[in-house]
Amino acid sequence: MTKRKIIMVGSQDEIFEEMPPEGTELYVIQPTALIGPSLRKAATEIYAIEAFNDEQVLEGARHFYERYAPDALFSFTEYGLLPSAKAAKTLGLPGTSEEISELCRNKWKLRERLAATPLHVPFVMANSQATVMQFAEENGFPLVLKDPCGVGSINVKICSSLEETLEFFAELQQQKYASVLLEKFVTGTEYSVETLSIRGQHQLIGVTDKRLLPGGLVEERHVYPAELTPEESSRLENYVCLLLEQIHHQHGPMHIEVKVNGDQISLIEINNRPGGDYIWDMVNKVSGVNLVAETLRYAFDGQPDAEERKARQRYGAMSYIALFQPISPLTIKLALENLTGLDRVQCQMTLQTGERKVSNSFERPGFVLIGEQDSAALNAVLPSIEQWIDSQHHQ
């Protein structure tokens, strides 16, 4: 059987643990510092770059294009999406969509696209205090101010008063932002929704229940799958399918963050990649869906097989628990390995110990990923695990 030759830009090393998919040869463009053992094993060839920028990614894509006649070019990592989409367009290759990547990265463009649809959330791009004050008068408080192209909760704040709003707006202006995105704060329970589109056919794969730090936007915990009623799941599926149709998404994963308040669903943001914080890994091990592998495998023909997915399931439920102070991975394993299924434990021990405020996702030193046979077993063990972690943070 002739294998498809696919260029892939970036991704953390663990993504390559179960790659390449059947019938695929993988040619990977990756920053030198991120080339790990799983990637080396999975790739037919690696093109090393220093950073994800348009010039270096295009140079790597041309290298493979001229030597191997690749069939497509994809990326599934935040900073590789736009450069890979531009390279694919320049070389005339199917793959990551530039239009979709722009909508996902530039949050104000997404809001503009949805402004005349039922998916609209009030917003404005503000470049003056007068605009901020007018939007606040029309929508009340709290409001959300954010970098329109930001990631990882960097330069995002929920403001509860005009004074706080203007203060944070001034802070962003001092950082040379020409405009700041203001959004009406929506209430409800926050979820992450993982979807997979195969050549225009959309499927809701699963929903993650998330918990944020009190009073902040940094994720503290994820539980997959979220405990939803059939009616809630159906409502979410209809919502995300409408969203994907509105933005003309055709192929690949989408990570969609929403808030649900009764029958009302409100969009926070979307990303045309698998969810971070190892949500992609939980989806893979609980639902049996490798979002990256299936995107590549079925880029041109075929459809995922439900029985294959079922055979790949390893847990009934999983949780990602963020660490906010360094704890030795060995200490974690010795303390918790008899309580639960420890799937992954990672922690950077170079950070200073003691109390420190974590203001965005990148400042968390590590995490614990656990798996259980079902949601009931996970719910039973989670409190004791979190209590132990909390006690270590306060020692």
Steps between C-alpha positions, in 0.01 A plus 500: 500500500631846409555712808393861529789735569397769747697794637424580863611821670578476871324335797630388838691176499223296666270566203730278292476199735237332281610637166505479205151370423456204269573578135697817578861613481572795726737786417528736796613862534596558862704746709829338598428536872175301464634198310445205733520119489137440396535739206827340391331160498186616318641722224645387170703821503524807727580854386635701793417868537566753774148645533147477361506794257373529145844500339647198677186288471472577128868418454447162668185434298685579177776258601250213524292621204794495259629159612196288583190645327292505822122468491404742779633732772348521848573651840335436837699734722406860582802681360535272199146535368520829310853448359403151380175626348687770309761248382228260385332780305829611341585145390146413395470214750186388681518532877464761771262775390636854512152650532403275792838555670453877475152476654626287786810707573342844458210489741348827377478358144303206638265734687450701183424185298233396751357847570191452283431141614333339805854435629567870559648625828518882541854630439696801382856574394594802710783745434382776733362546849183646349427173317567301817266718703223482241521119479497475880191723520318285241597157642565549871749308711693277516674539163783300347802685357755305299780503249307416180774256391611370839543143626521330839295764687783754455373861509142399573302637793145498631426853621223575747500880496566789267807596701647149468411487129666830417806408707552170314426668165773756575736217598448330163543828315834545675597163352442658156168333418333715235160352592364283779214253470212558744233234541185474707567255784272198465395288796462125529702181533811496282579201280751410232354320199715286271376443147641328193399589147578251225472664157199710603329248730501621861497287814496599864762271654471599864455773760744589778391648832748765608565682824680834514700656780262702721467850359723424201517346155776242547384138486538307824344168398342320205273194518419296190231418417274762659186361660223628273145388441412371150304821444800717596729300272256529212467876551878541502538285189246710310674817615853399398385360164328832427818683598720283276263555209497877558878523476523242215731264687555189291766272641680436826450555873347801668532591867195708595457674835146583604288591800167329559226668702182295479398492134736787416842419351755780456826481309826598670752407228607231253829347387555280192715254690448244777446637849806577711567389859508141368131512412608345168653212700189448711286495185736244350503269803133529602323534165757317287522794260849618405400840361832557322537150355142489371534844339802378306374150425165615358614819327407365156276194542352261752319555828588417863379160618300490824626153591864605453441796729335280762792255494743787571325619818716460813302678773139588570584846636810716555604820673778752448601668826725803471782565746555856621815434702779256408463147641751230415350249251652220708325632812171509311540146368591356840203672666231440238585189300293276731200735493437539128627430151784749455523549125746792482680708761710799399647790697776756448708508815709804403238751611526670837300338774266687729188698428485649153210625296435318173352749256486288183510137388869504408605582859364176648798277580336165428203267513370156595290299251294218649264238359224284647259233376199734507382845612377374836843359587667822387263716705568283804878536488540860377436679834769308687754550221432874479514526880844334502629729224366805683674390820831473311455852360463640851793321660 
